[in-house]
Amino acid sequence: MKLKLTIWSILWCFLVSAQEKKFVTVKQSVTLMGSPFEITVVSVNEDLGYINIQEAIGEINRIEKLISSWDSESETSMINRNAGIKPVKVSTELFKLIERCKQISDITNGAFDISYASLDHLWDFNGAMTSMPTKSQVRNALAKVDYRNIQLNESESTVFLSKPGMKISFGAIGKGYAVDKAKDLLISKKVVAGVINSNGDLTTWGTKASGEKWLLGIANPNNRSRVFSWLPLVESSVATSGNKERFIMINDEKFTDVIDPRTGYPVKKGIQSVSVFSKNAELCDALATAIMIMGRNAGLALVNQLGGTEVIIVDSDNTLYKSSGMILDRVP
């Protein structure tokens, strides 16, 4: 009996200690990868929380150096420089990322394609562009765009762009990937919970310091300043792509900065925004862009076939559509 009481006493002390343990929420906003990031962690104290945030920032900077097509020393730049010349040996991390990108290209029928970068010079969404590129210019650039011409050799860990002038860029998936990697790092550091948000591409784990679930507000399509529904996020991610942020007007026609890699032209109308929900921010980021290009029906059909993935689409008439597994409870 004495032994049993001792064990129960130890167990009781442990439970009381766990209940009394207080957590704090630490948050920091910073510009990374050319975009605003907000990193929130739940920690036992502020000092440790800020240390964890700096570790996450370091990881995001590491990812940027790996995937940046602007950094001449990056592995991505080396791949681009050797297009049509020779395969480039890369790290396992970059090889696997490119491999997953090609898989996403397959399931989206090319609406997502990291070789779209060859079209970059045709379009300028900073306000200086006043006329359309010629059909010949688009055709010549489009000849260098095709994810199937990204050749991977797993045994050698090499990447080869088979056509001269081809380029790859991770603009439609890079932030999601960086968010995931920063989350993985913090979890490995025993950070119990947090949110990493890059301008709408976000991932969560654990719960708030209060024990409540993280909540995401879904904007009312007819009044963007009001919340239509609150969604609890548990160990999940979301990415949103929209056509309101950057665009150009040519001959009174609006062109968004979402370019269809299959045609070489920007998406003109149809979808106002796409929000994809899944476990990984990387997949959410890529699919949100692809569905903007694919259109409502094809996008919904795709997501309804994918396990553990949901989508909310708002069309140009402000009508909201959702995948079959998405449950929205309207805010009273």
Secondary structure, 3 states (H helix, E strand, C coil): CHHHHHHHHHHHHHHHHHHHCCCEEEEEEEEECCEEEEEEEEECCHHHHHHHHHHHHHHHHHHHHHHCCCCCCCHHHHHHHCCCCCCEECCHHHHHHHHHHHHHHHHCCCCCCHHHHHHHHHCCCCCCCCCCCCHHHHHHHHCCCCHHHEEEECCCCEEEECCCCCCCCCCCCHHHHHHHHHHHHHHHCCCCEEEEEECCEEEEECCCCCCCCEEEEEEECCEEEEEEEEEEECCCEEEEEECCCCEEEECCEEEECCECCCCCCECCCCEEEEEEEECCHHHHHHHHHHHHHHCHHHHHHHHHHCCCCEEEEEECCCCEEECCCCCCCECC
